[in-house]
Amino acid sequence: MNRLMQSIMIILLGLLWFGCNPSEKKAATDINEPVLLQKGDSIAGLVQGVLLSNVMQATRQSGVAGAVGFCNEKAEYLTDSAGGGYHVQRLSDQNRNPANALVTNADKAAWHRMQDLLLDSTMQQKHFVDVQEKNIYYYKAIHIAMPACLNCHGTVEKDIQPETLQAIQERYPADKATGYAMGAFRGIWKIKMNDIHENLP
């Protein structure tokens, strides 16, 4: 009888330990995906608006070549500050800034998932939330949305003027972010959503 009671106590203690120490990994079923998608979309839209507004102002003041220098010095700061305290990144397989390169396997997988999503005409939703161990990230596609974008990201000689190309090569010697057309898939937003998730009701 004592052995039976001891076995029961061990089982009960084991169940209690696991109940008080849940896995750090969040399951996809544990997140409020619709709310996170809405919040992520709002943050991405705000940051993109701030970046475009500042780049256009720099272009008016200093020309397209001058705006290249502005992006080099200010774009990352503006992305961080406009994110409202959330960690916001722009990533691409044809990055201009080395900080925007696809480095982790998770980001590379998200890139390919986004490509598949954009090719799927049955899916209207072109953004998603991804659970990576104990972190939650929002991803959204970035496209060439305005003709002005082609001044720096279009075809060399056709869209990009020689002085602009020179400025790009001086600021970004390993640049890969040219050759795009209007509407082309250019990159992805990546926003860490943990704080939003943890503060949801």
Phi, psi and chi 1 to 4 in degrees:
 res  aa     phi    psi   chi1   chi2   chi3   chi4
   1 MET       -  -41.4  179.0   64.0  104.0      -
   2 ASN   -61.2  -40.8  -73.2  -21.8      -      -
   3 ARG   -64.8  -39.2  -74.0 -171.8  175.9 -177.7
   4 LEU   -63.3  -44.6  176.9   60.7      -      -
   5 MET   -64.1  -39.7  -70.3  -60.4  -63.9      -
   6 GLN   -63.4  -41.4  -74.4  177.0  -10.1      -
   7 SER   -64.1  -42.4  -61.7      -      -      -
   8 ILE   -63.2  -42.2  -67.9  172.5      -      -
   9 MET   -63.5  -40.3  -72.1  -62.7  -64.1      -
  10 ILE   -63.5  -44.0  -69.8  171.0      -      -
  11 ILE   -62.7  -45.1  -67.2  171.0      -      -
  12 LEU   -63.1  -41.1  -70.9  174.0      -      -
  13 LEU   -64.8  -38.7  -73.4  171.3      -      -
  14 GLY   -63.9  -43.3      -      -      -      -
  15 LEU   -64.5  -40.2  -68.9  172.4      -      -
  16 LEU   -64.0  -40.5 -179.5   63.0      -      -
  17 TRP   -63.7  -46.0 -172.4   89.8      -      -
  18 PHE   -67.0  -33.2  -80.1  110.1      -      -
  19 GLY   -68.9  -33.6      -      -      -      -
  20 CYS   -88.1  -11.0  -66.4      -      -      -
  21 ASN  -128.5   68.4  -65.3  -86.2      -      -
  22 PRO   -64.9  155.7   24.8  -33.5      -      -
  23 SER   -58.7  143.1  171.1      -      -      -
  24 GLU   -70.1  -18.8  -72.4 -173.2  -13.6      -
  25 LYS   -77.6  125.4 -177.4  172.3 -177.9  176.3
  26 LYS   -82.9  130.1  -67.2 -178.0  176.7   68.6
  27 ALA   -80.6  152.6      -      -      -      -
  28 ALA   -59.6  -28.7      -      -      -      -
  29 THR   -75.6  -11.5   54.4      -      -      -
  30 ASP   -86.6   -6.5  -66.1  -24.5      -      -
  31 ILE  -103.1  150.8   64.9  173.7      -      -
  32 ASN   -91.0   82.8 -169.4  -26.9      -      -
  33 GLU   -59.7  -45.7 -174.1  173.6   13.2      -
  34 PRO   -58.5  -41.2  -25.6   35.6      -      -
  35 VAL   -68.4  -41.7  172.5      -      -      -
  36 LEU   -65.3  -38.4  -68.0  172.0      -      -
  37 LEU   -63.2  -42.4  -72.0  172.2      -      -
  38 GLN   -65.1  -45.3 -177.4 -179.9   11.6      -
  39 LYS   -65.1  -44.1  -66.4  -76.0 -171.9  179.1
  40 GLY   -62.1  -42.3      -      -      -      -
  41 ASP   -62.6  -39.6 -171.7   55.5      -      -
  42 SER   -64.2  -44.1  176.5      -      -      -
  43 ILE   -65.6  -46.4  -65.2  169.1      -      -
  44 ALA   -60.6  -42.7      -      -      -      -
  45 GLY   -63.7  -40.4      -      -      -      -
  46 LEU   -64.6  -47.6  175.4   62.7      -      -
  47 VAL   -63.8  -42.9  175.8      -      -      -
  48 GLN   -62.3  -40.1 -179.1  165.6  -58.0      -
  49 GLY   -62.9  -41.6      -      -      -      -
  50 VAL   -65.0  -45.0  169.1      -      -      -
  51 LEU   -62.3  -48.7  -76.6  173.3      -      -
  52 LEU   -63.2  -41.1  -72.3  176.1      -      -
  53 SER   -61.4  -43.7  175.3      -      -      -
  54 ASN   -71.4  -37.3  -80.1  -89.3      -      -
  55 VAL   -66.3  -42.2  170.0      -      -      -
  56 MET   -64.0  -38.0  -65.2  -54.7  -67.6      -
  57 GLN   -66.1  -42.5 -177.7  177.4   -5.8      -
  58 ALA   -63.6  -36.0      -      -      -      -
  59 THR   -65.3  -43.7  -59.0      -      -      -
  60 ARG   -63.4  -35.7  -72.6 -167.6  -65.5  -90.0
  61 GLN   -82.1  -38.1  -67.7  176.6  -14.9      -
  62 SER  -125.9    3.2  -52.4      -      -      -
  63 GLY    81.5  172.5      -      -      -      -
  64 VAL   -64.0  -42.8  177.3      -      -      -
  65 ALA   -62.2  -39.0      -      -      -      -
  66 GLY   -66.3  -34.7      -      -      -      -
  67 ALA   -65.8  -27.4      -      -      -      -
  68 VAL   -60.9  -44.1  172.4      -      -      -
  69 GLY   -64.4  -38.5      -      -      -      -
  70 PHE   -60.9  -46.8  172.6   84.4      -      -
  71 CYS   -61.2  -41.1  -71.8      -      -      -
  72 ASN   -60.7  -38.1  178.8 -101.7      -      -
  73 GLU   -93.6  -29.0  -63.0  170.5    5.7      -
  74 LYS  -118.2  -19.6  -58.4  -67.2 -174.6 -179.5
  75 ALA   -59.7  -45.5      -      -      -      -
  76 GLU   -65.8  -39.5  -66.1  -56.9  -50.3      -
  77 TYR   -62.9  -44.7  166.0   76.8      -      -
  78 LEU   -64.1  -39.3  -72.7  170.8      -      -
  79 THR   -61.1  -44.6  -59.9      -      -      -
  80 ASP   -66.6  -47.1  -69.9  -22.8      -      -
  81 SER   -70.4  -37.2   60.2      -      -      -
  82 ALA   -75.5  -13.3      -      -      -      -
  83 GLY   -74.5   -2.3      -      -      -      -
  84 GLY    63.7   31.6      -      -      -      -
  85 GLY    95.7   -9.6      -      -      -      -
  86 TYR   -93.1  145.2  -64.4  101.3      -      -
  87 HIS   -77.3  111.3 -175.0   53.5      -      -
  88 VAL  -115.5  132.9 -178.6      -      -      -
  89 GLN  -130.2  153.3  -65.7  174.3  -87.2      -
  90 ARG  -113.4  128.5  -67.1  174.7  -59.2  154.4
  91 LEU  -126.3  150.6  -57.0  173.7      -      -
  92 SER  -156.7  153.0  178.5      -      -      -
  93 ASP   -82.1  -13.6   66.5  -20.7      -      -
  94 GLN  -122.9   69.2  -67.9  179.1 -135.1      -
  95 ASN   -78.5  152.8   55.7  -69.4      -      -
  96 ARG   -96.7  -54.9  174.0  155.6  -69.3  168.2
  97 ASN   -82.9  128.5 -172.3  -31.5      -      -
  98 PRO   -55.3  -26.9  -26.0   35.3      -      -
  99 ALA   -68.6  -14.8      -      -      -      -
 100 ASN  -100.0   11.3  -59.4  142.4      -      -
 101 ALA   -74.4  152.7      -      -      -      -
 102 LEU   -79.0  114.7  -65.5  166.6      -      -
 103 VAL  -113.1  -51.1  175.8      -      -      -
 104 THR   -80.2  155.0   69.5      -      -      -
 105 ASN   -62.8  -33.7  -71.6  -27.4      -      -
 106 ALA   -65.2  -41.4      -      -      -      -
 107 ASP   -69.9  -37.5  -73.4  -19.7      -      -
 108 LYS   -64.4  -38.9  -67.7  174.1 -177.5  176.4
 109 ALA   -66.6  -38.7      -      -      -      -
 110 ALA   -65.0  -36.7      -      -      -      -
 111 TRP   -62.1  -47.0  178.5  -91.7      -      -
 112 HIS   -68.1  -35.6  -67.7  -59.3      -      -
 113 ARG   -63.5  -40.4  178.5  178.8  172.9 -176.6
 114 MET   -65.7  -41.2 -174.8   65.3   75.6      -
 115 GLN   -57.6  -45.6  -74.4 -178.9  -45.1      -
 116 ASP   -64.2  -39.3  -68.1  -20.2      -      -
 117 LEU   -64.3  -40.6 -166.6   61.4      -      -
 118 LEU   -68.6  -28.5  -67.3  172.6      -      -
 119 LEU   -83.0  -14.3  -69.2  172.1      -      -
 120 ASP   -87.4  103.0 -172.7  -10.5      -      -
 121 SER   -70.2  -13.2   59.8      -      -      -
 122 THR   -83.4  -12.2   65.8      -      -      -
 123 MET  -104.3  117.7  -68.3  -68.7  -67.1      -
 124 GLN   -83.3  -26.9  -65.6 -176.9  -12.1      -
 125 GLN   -81.3  113.4 -173.6  171.4  -75.5      -
 126 LYS  -110.0   36.2  -56.0  -58.8 -176.8 -178.4
 127 HIS  -149.7  164.2   55.7  174.4      -      -
 128 PHE  -158.0  164.4   57.3   85.5      -      -
 129 VAL  -109.7  136.0  174.0      -      -      -
 130 ASP  -125.1  130.1 -170.5   37.0      -      -
 131 VAL   -95.5  120.6 -179.6      -      -      -
 132 GLN  -124.3  100.9  -60.1  170.1   15.6      -
 133 GLU    54.7 -118.7  -64.4 -176.7  -12.4      -
 134 LYS   -95.7   10.3   62.1 -179.7 -180.0  178.8
 135 ASN  -113.2  150.6  -64.6  -47.3      -      -
 136 ILE  -120.9  128.4  -59.0  171.8      -      -
 137 TYR  -125.5  144.8  -65.8   98.0      -      -
 138 TYR  -105.7  133.9  168.5   84.8      -      -
 139 TYR  -123.9  137.9  -69.6   94.9      -      -
 140 LYS  -143.5  143.4 -178.4 -179.2 -179.7 -179.8
 141 ALA   -71.5  146.4      -      -      -      -
 142 ILE  -114.5  127.9  -58.8  172.5      -      -
 143 HIS  -116.7  161.2  -66.2   87.9      -      -
 144 ILE   -73.6  103.8  -60.9  -67.0      -      -
 145 ALA   -99.6  -19.9      -      -      -      -
 146 MET  -133.7  147.9  -58.3 -172.9  -55.2      -
 147 PRO   -56.1  -31.0  -27.1   35.9      -      -
 148 ALA   -61.5  -27.3      -      -      -      -
 149 CYS   -64.0  -28.4  -62.0      -      -      -
 150 LEU   -70.2  -17.6  -62.0  177.3      -      -
 151 ASN   -61.5  -24.7  -68.2  -31.0      -      -
 152 CYS  -118.4  -20.8  -69.6      -      -      -
 153 HIS  -120.6    3.3  -64.8  -70.2      -      -
 154 GLY   -83.0 -152.6      -      -      -      -
 155 THR   -84.8  133.4  -57.2      -      -      -
 156 VAL   -60.8  136.4  174.9      -      -      -
 157 GLU    79.9  -38.9  -64.9 -177.7   -2.3      -
 158 LYS   -80.7  -51.3  175.8 -174.2  173.4 -176.2
 159 ASP  -105.6  -32.8  -58.1  -52.6      -      -
 160 ILE   -99.4  119.8  -56.5  174.2      -      -
 161 GLN   -72.2  153.4  -63.5  -60.9  -48.2      -
 162 PRO   -54.8  -41.9  -27.6   35.8      -      -
 163 GLU   -68.4  -31.6   61.9  -88.2   17.7      -
 164 THR   -71.1  -42.7  -57.3      -      -      -
 165 LEU   -60.9  -39.8 -178.5   61.3      -      -
 166 GLN   -63.3  -42.5 -178.9  179.2  -11.9      -
 167 ALA   -63.4  -40.1      -      -      -      -
 168 ILE   -63.6  -45.4  -67.8  170.7      -      -
 169 GLN   -66.5  -33.2  -68.2  172.2  -20.2      -
 170 GLU   -71.0  -41.2  -71.5  175.2   -5.5      -
 171 ARG   -82.5  -32.2  -63.9  -82.0 -174.7  165.8
 172 TYR  -133.3   79.5  -55.6   97.4      -      -
 173 PRO   -58.8  -27.3  -21.7   32.3      -      -
 174 ALA  -104.7   27.8      -      -      -      -
 175 ASP   -58.2  137.2  174.4   55.5      -      -
 176 LYS  -127.1    8.4  -63.8 -177.6  -76.1 -174.5
 177 ALA   -99.2   45.9      -      -      -      -
 178 THR  -125.7  171.7   59.2      -      -      -
 179 GLY    91.8   11.8      -      -      -      -
 180 TYR   -87.4  157.0  -69.0  100.5      -      -
 181 ALA  -116.6  168.6      -      -      -      -
 182 MET   -56.4  134.2  -87.0  -62.6  -61.3      -
 183 GLY    82.3   -3.4      -      -      -      -
 184 ALA   -67.2  148.1      -      -      -      -
 185 PHE   -70.5  117.6  175.5   39.6      -      -
 186 ARG  -109.6  -33.4  156.7   93.3  175.4   87.8
 187 GLY  -174.9 -171.6      -      -      -      -
 188 ILE  -136.0  144.7   51.9  175.9      -      -
 189 TRP   -81.7  141.6  -68.7  104.7      -      -
 190 LYS  -131.6  119.9  176.6 -173.8  178.7 -176.3
 191 ILE  -127.3  125.8  -54.9  173.2      -      -
 192 LYS   -76.7  123.4 -169.4  174.0 -178.3 -179.7
 193 MET  -108.6    8.7  -55.0  -68.5  -75.1      -
 194 ASN   -54.1  -46.9  -70.7   41.8      -      -
 195 ASP   -62.5  -40.4  -68.4  -16.1      -      -
 196 ILE   -64.0  -44.7  -65.3  174.2      -      -
 197 HIS   -61.6  -44.3  174.2  -95.8      -      -
 198 GLU   -71.5  -22.1  -70.1  161.9    4.5      -
 199 ASN   -96.1    2.8  -68.6  -34.6      -      -
 200 LEU   -71.9  146.5  -70.7  175.0      -      -
 201 PRO   -67.0      -   24.2  -32.6      -      -
